[in-house]
């Protein structure tokens, strides 16, 4: 019972972070599923797609009402991104062997490999987030449709393999590359992730993934509740403050995941010595 109370609190906080920052949902959801609820890392990427899909659509509905979303720009990201995500989840990831690497010293499973790649992506994103400068509202946008399509496809590739919605990459790209104001970038990111995670989850409806529907509904309910609460207060926070908090938080998270996964490999190494 205590575990599920903790899970409810964590998923509620994830929903708050997701709504406020337009990213970070999957970055937080996957570690909670893997390390708190002991979900198989491969299944956790699928579960994250479902939870993030519902949560992102909840936040997106509020942003539609406030007219924050740049639909044209978002679709240039979303369409190639969702196609790549679907193809990876449906045809590539299921064919990756459960044991990616094996010798007399260590065994690297598919789950461990995914989490190590995930920690690296989070680390790079944290550094970029902390080093980036704030873009002011009066800076002209520098949107390029072709560049955005390639960026969307690259984000879809990452989303497909690690189950992360890509908001932690979309927001910096929109702000730094396209010079889009931060609040519009967050809203557009949530719109894009809503589409990509929804189709990505549909790509996971195959026999290789066990769907624990009561558990998924439980997690998604508290995450959506967090989104709803954050929707009512997010305009009171400055973008700069939230960016710094988020950057340092995911930096710490990336280091923690890396240490945990390397320790697993280290235990196998000791066992063979």
N, C-alpha and C positions, 0 to 999 in steps of 0.2 A: 504493500500500500504506500509506504514512504517513497518508493521508487517512482510510482505514478504521480504522486504529489510533486516531487521534484521535477518530473518530466513536464507536468502541466505548467509549472512556473517557468521552466526553461523555454518551452515553446511559446508561451505568452511573450516573454522577452524577445524571442526571435522575431515574432510578429511586429513588435514595437520597432526593432532595429530595421527590419525590412521596409516598413512604411516611412520611417524617417530618412533613410539613406538611399533607398532604391536599389540596394544591394546587400549582400551579407547573409541573406536567408539560407541559401544552401551551404555557404561556408560554415554556418553555425549548426544547421540541421544535421548534416552528415556526421560530424563528430558526436553530437548528442545521441543519434541513433546507434552509432557504432560503439561508443565507449560507455554510455549510460545504460542503454537498453540491449547491448550486445547483439545488434542486428548484423548479419553478414554484410561486409562492406559493399559487395556487388548489389545486394538487395537494397541497401541503404540509399544508393544512388537513385534507384527506382522510386523508393518511398519518398525521397526528397522531391522528386518531380511532381508527385501527387500533392504533397503538402504545400509546396511552393506555388503550384498551379492555382489552387483555391485561394491561397493568401494573396498572391499577386493580383488576381482578378478582383478581389475585395478592395485592395488599395487602388487599383486602376479605375474602378467605378467612381471613387471619390475624386480622383484626378480628372476624370471626364467632366464631372460636375463643375470643378474649379477651372476647367479649360487650360490645364497645364501641359497637356500632351501635344507633341509635334508629330502628328500621325504619319505624314509623308516620310520624314526622316526615320521614324520608327519602323515603318514597313520595309525600307531599304535594308535595315538591319535584320528584321524579323524573317522575311521570306527566305533568303539564302541560309540564315541561321537555323530555321526550323527544318528545312530540307536536309541539311547536313546532320543535324541532331537526330532526326528520324532514321536516316540511313545508318548512322553509327550504332544507335541503340538497337535497331532491328536486325542488322546484318553483320556488323563487325564485332561488337562487344560479346555477344553470345558465343562466338567462335574462338575467342581468346581462351586458352586452356586455364584451368583452375590453378595449375602450378606453372608460373611464368618462367621461373629459373630454379634449377636444382642441381646441387653437387654435394660432395661429402662435407662441405663446410656450412652451407646454409640453404634454406628453402625460401623462395620468394613467391608467395601466392598472388593470385590476381587481385585479391582484396588489399594486400599490403602494397602492391605496386601502385594501385589506384590512389591509396592514401598518401604515399610518398610523393607522387606527382602532384596531388592536391595540395600538400603542404608547401611544395616549391612555388606553385602558382599563387597561393595566398601570401607567401613571403615577398615575392616580387611585387605583387599588387600593393602590399602594405608600404613598401619602400617608396613606390611611385606616388601613392596617396599622400604620404607624409612630406614628400619633397615637392609636390605640385603647388603651384600658386593659385590663389583664388581668381576666378574670371569674373569681372564686373559686368553688370547688366548692359552697359552701353557699348560693349565691344561687338563689332559686326561679326555675324556668323560666317564660317568658312566651310560650308557644307559641300561635299563632293559625292554625288550618287554612286559613281563607280568605286571609289575608295570605301565608301560605307558598305557596299555589297560585299567586298572582299573582307572587310572587318567583321561583318555579320557572319560570313561563312566560317571564319577562324574562330569566332566565339561559339558558333554552333558545334564545331569540332570539339572544343573544350567541354561544352555542355554535355555532349554525347558521351564522352569518355568518363568524366568525373561526376556527372549529375548536378553540377553547379549551374545555376541559371545564367551566369555570365554578367550579372549586374556589377560585380566588382571590377569588370573590365569595361562594360558599356559606359558607365558614368564617367570614368576618366577619359575615355575616348571622345565622348560627346563634348565634354568640357574643354579638354586640352587640344584636341584635334579640330573639332568643329566650332569651338568658341560659343557653345550654347550655355545660357545661364543655368546655374546649378539646380534650381528648383524644376525647371523644365527638363533638364537632363535626367533628374531622378524620376519624374513622372513618365518620361518617354522610355526610360530603362525598364520600369515596372510593366509598361505596356508590352515591350518586346519580350520580356521574360515570361509574361503571362502566356503568350503565344507559343514560345519555344518549349517551355516546360510542359504545356498541355499536350503538344504533339509528341514530345519526347516520351512522356508517360504512355501514350498510346502505342508507341514503338516497343514498349517494355511488356506489353500484354502477350507474353509467350511463356511456354512451359518452364523456361530456365529461371523464372522469377516467381517466388511464392508471395502472394499478396495477402497479408493479414489485414483484412478490411476493418474489423472493429478497432484494431490498434491504429490504423491510418486515420480513421475518422476521429478518434480520440486526439491524436496529435494535431491534426488539421484544425479541429474546433478551437483549441486554445491558441493556436497560432493566428487564426482569423480574429479571435477576440483581441489579441495584442495589436493587430493591424487597426481594428476599429477604434481602440483607445488612442493609438498614436495619430490616427487621422484627425482627431479632434484637437490635438495639441501641437502638431508638427510645425505650424507656422510661427510658433513662439520661440523656436530655436534658431540660432544663427548657423549657417552652413559651415563656416570655418570651425566652430567649436565641435560640431558633429563629425566633421571630417577628421579632426585630430583624434578624437575619442575612438572613432572607428578604426583609424589607421593603427594606433598603438594596440588596440584590442586584437585585431587580426594578425598583427605581427607576433604577439604573444601566443596566439592560437597556432600559428604556423610552426613555431618552435616547439610547442608542446606536442603536436601531432608527429613531428619529425622524430623527437626523442622517443616517443612511445613506440613508433614503428621500427626504429633502429634498434631499440632495446629488445624487441621481439626477435629480430635477426641475430642480435648478440647472444640471446639465450640459446638459440639453436647452435651458434658457433661454439659456445662453451660446452654444450652437450656432446659435441663431436671430438673435443680435445681430451 
